[in-house]
């Protein structure tokens, strides 16, 4: 589930797995052209379970943000999710920390 913490922060909670990723993909993160120049932080502090589909979802969100010139960052990425990103060789592509 994704909830908006404020205008520039989103909180992802629960599971990000093959069973849930499709619904999360359809969530509107407001990564649209009219928001160009904005900053968005996706906070994973309340994640419970992840699998490799979570890495794919992060890359899709990142690609959409880059296409629309939005500074997207990921915060509180759990160690197991970072391990998957490293395993697939994409960890260095994921911008971590708060947007400036």
VEXVEX-213585 format. One record per residue (C-alpha): chain; residue in three letters; residue number from 1; z, y, x. Coordinates in Angstrom, 1 decimal. Layout:
N
<chain: A res: ALA n: NUM up: Z north: Y east: X>
...
//
This chain:
100
<chain: A res: UNK n: 1 up: 0.0 north: 0.0 east: 0.0>
<chain: A res: UNK n: 2 up: -0.7 north: 3.5 east: 1.2>
<chain: A res: UNK n: 3 up: 1.4 north: 6.5 east: 0.2>
<chain: A res: UNK n: 4 up: 0.9 north: 10.1 east: 1.1>
<chain: A res: UNK n: 5 up: 3.9 north: 11.5 east: 3.0>
<chain: A res: UNK n: 6 up: 2.5 north: 15.0 east: 3.1>
<chain: A res: UNK n: 7 up: -0.9 north: 16.8 east: 3.5>
<chain: A res: UNK n: 8 up: -1.5 north: 15.2 east: 6.9>
<chain: A res: UNK n: 9 up: 0.5 north: 12.0 east: 6.9>
<chain: A res: UNK n: 10 up: 0.0 north: 8.6 east: 5.3>
<chain: A res: UNK n: 11 up: 2.4 north: 5.7 east: 5.2>
<chain: A res: UNK n: 12 up: 1.0 north: 2.1 east: 5.2>
<chain: A res: UNK n: 13 up: 3.6 north: -0.4 east: 3.9>
<chain: A res: UNK n: 14 up: 3.6 north: -4.1 east: 3.1>
<chain: A res: UNK n: 15 up: 1.0 north: -6.5 east: 4.4>
<chain: A res: UNK n: 16 up: -2.4 north: -5.7 east: 6.0>
<chain: A res: UNK n: 17 up: -4.0 north: -9.1 east: 5.9>
<chain: A res: UNK n: 18 up: -7.3 north: -10.7 east: 4.8>
<chain: A res: UNK n: 19 up: -5.7 north: -10.8 east: 1.3>
<chain: A res: UNK n: 20 up: -5.0 north: -7.1 east: 1.1>
<chain: A res: UNK n: 21 up: -7.4 north: -5.3 east: 3.4>
<chain: A res: UNK n: 22 up: -10.2 north: -5.0 east: 0.8>
<chain: A res: UNK n: 23 up: -7.9 north: -3.0 east: -1.5>
<chain: A res: UNK n: 24 up: -6.6 north: -0.9 east: 1.4>
<chain: A res: UNK n: 25 up: -10.2 north: -0.2 east: 2.5>
<chain: A res: UNK n: 26 up: -10.9 north: 1.4 east: -0.9>
<chain: A res: UNK n: 27 up: -7.9 north: 3.7 east: -0.7>
<chain: A res: UNK n: 28 up: -8.9 north: 7.3 east: -0.3>
<chain: A res: UNK n: 29 up: -7.6 north: 8.7 east: 3.0>
<chain: A res: UNK n: 30 up: -9.5 north: 11.9 east: 2.4>
<chain: A res: UNK n: 31 up: -11.5 north: 11.3 east: 5.6>
<chain: A res: UNK n: 32 up: -14.4 north: 13.2 east: 4.0>
<chain: A res: UNK n: 33 up: -16.6 north: 16.0 east: 5.5>
<chain: A res: UNK n: 34 up: -14.9 north: 18.7 east: 3.4>
<chain: A res: UNK n: 35 up: -11.7 north: 18.0 east: 5.5>
<chain: A res: UNK n: 36 up: -13.4 north: 18.4 east: 8.8>
<chain: A res: UNK n: 37 up: -11.1 north: 19.9 east: 11.5>
<chain: A res: UNK n: 38 up: -8.0 north: 18.5 east: 9.8>
<chain: A res: UNK n: 39 up: -5.5 north: 16.1 east: 11.4>
<chain: A res: UNK n: 40 up: -4.3 north: 12.9 east: 9.7>
<chain: A res: UNK n: 41 up: -1.6 north: 10.5 east: 10.9>
<chain: A res: UNK n: 42 up: -1.5 north: 7.0 east: 9.5>
<chain: A res: UNK n: 43 up: 2.1 north: 5.7 east: 10.0>
<chain: A res: UNK n: 44 up: 2.6 north: 2.0 east: 10.2>
<chain: A res: UNK n: 45 up: 6.4 north: 2.1 east: 10.3>
<chain: A res: UNK n: 46 up: 6.8 north: 0.0 east: 7.1>
<chain: A res: UNK n: 47 up: 4.3 north: -2.8 east: 7.9>
<chain: A res: UNK n: 48 up: 5.5 north: -6.2 east: 7.2>
<chain: A res: UNK n: 49 up: 2.7 north: -8.6 east: 8.1>
<chain: A res: UNK n: 50 up: -0.6 north: -8.1 east: 9.8>
<chain: A res: UNK n: 51 up: -3.6 north: -10.2 east: 10.9>
<chain: A res: UNK n: 52 up: -6.8 north: -9.4 east: 12.7>
<chain: A res: UNK n: 53 up: -8.2 north: -7.6 east: 9.6>
<chain: A res: UNK n: 54 up: -5.7 north: -4.8 east: 10.3>
<chain: A res: UNK n: 55 up: -7.5 north: -4.0 east: 13.5>
<chain: A res: UNK n: 56 up: -10.8 north: -3.9 east: 11.7>
<chain: A res: UNK n: 57 up: -9.4 north: -1.6 east: 9.1>
<chain: A res: UNK n: 58 up: -8.1 north: 0.8 east: 11.7>
<chain: A res: UNK n: 59 up: -11.5 north: 0.9 east: 13.4>
<chain: A res: UNK n: 60 up: -13.2 north: 1.5 east: 10.1>
<chain: A res: UNK n: 61 up: -10.9 north: 4.4 east: 9.3>
<chain: A res: UNK n: 62 up: -11.3 north: 5.8 east: 12.8>
<chain: A res: UNK n: 63 up: -15.1 north: 5.6 east: 12.6>
<chain: A res: UNK n: 64 up: -15.0 north: 7.4 east: 9.2>
<chain: A res: UNK n: 65 up: -12.7 north: 10.1 east: 10.6>
<chain: A res: UNK n: 66 up: -14.9 north: 10.6 east: 13.7>
<chain: A res: UNK n: 67 up: -18.0 north: 10.9 east: 11.6>
<chain: A res: UNK n: 68 up: -16.4 north: 13.6 east: 9.5>
<chain: A res: UNK n: 69 up: -14.8 north: 15.4 east: 12.5>
<chain: A res: UNK n: 70 up: -11.2 north: 14.6 east: 11.5>
<chain: A res: UNK n: 71 up: -8.5 north: 14.0 east: 14.1>
<chain: A res: UNK n: 72 up: -7.0 north: 10.6 east: 13.1>
<chain: A res: UNK n: 73 up: -4.0 north: 9.2 east: 14.8>
<chain: A res: UNK n: 74 up: -2.0 north: 6.0 east: 14.3>
<chain: A res: UNK n: 75 up: 1.8 north: 6.1 east: 14.6>
<chain: A res: UNK n: 76 up: 4.5 north: 3.4 east: 14.8>
<chain: A res: UNK n: 77 up: 1.9 north: 0.7 east: 15.4>
<chain: A res: UNK n: 78 up: 3.9 north: -2.6 east: 15.6>
<chain: A res: UNK n: 79 up: 3.7 north: -4.7 east: 18.8>
<chain: A res: UNK n: 80 up: 2.0 north: -7.6 east: 17.0>
<chain: A res: UNK n: 81 up: -0.8 north: -5.3 east: 15.8>
<chain: A res: UNK n: 82 up: -1.2 north: -3.8 east: 19.3>
<chain: A res: UNK n: 83 up: -1.3 north: -7.3 east: 20.7>
<chain: A res: UNK n: 84 up: -4.2 north: -8.1 east: 18.4>
<chain: A res: UNK n: 85 up: -6.0 north: -4.9 east: 19.4>
<chain: A res: UNK n: 86 up: -5.6 north: -5.8 east: 23.1>
<chain: A res: UNK n: 87 up: -6.8 north: -9.3 east: 22.5>
<chain: A res: UNK n: 88 up: -10.0 north: -8.0 east: 20.9>
<chain: A res: UNK n: 89 up: -10.4 north: -5.4 east: 23.7>
<chain: A res: UNK n: 90 up: -10.2 north: -2.4 east: 21.4>
<chain: A res: UNK n: 91 up: -6.6 north: -1.1 east: 22.0>
<chain: A res: UNK n: 92 up: -7.9 north: 1.8 east: 24.2>
<chain: A res: UNK n: 93 up: -10.1 north: 3.0 east: 21.3>
<chain: A res: UNK n: 94 up: -7.1 north: 3.5 east: 19.0>
<chain: A res: UNK n: 95 up: -5.6 north: 7.0 east: 19.1>
<chain: A res: UNK n: 96 up: -1.8 north: 6.6 east: 19.0>
<chain: A res: UNK n: 97 up: 0.9 north: 9.2 east: 18.3>
<chain: A res: UNK n: 98 up: 1.1 north: 12.3 east: 16.2>
<chain: A res: UNK n: 99 up: -1.9 north: 14.5 east: 15.8>
<chain: A res: UNK n: 100 up: -1.6 north: 17.9 east: 17.4>
//
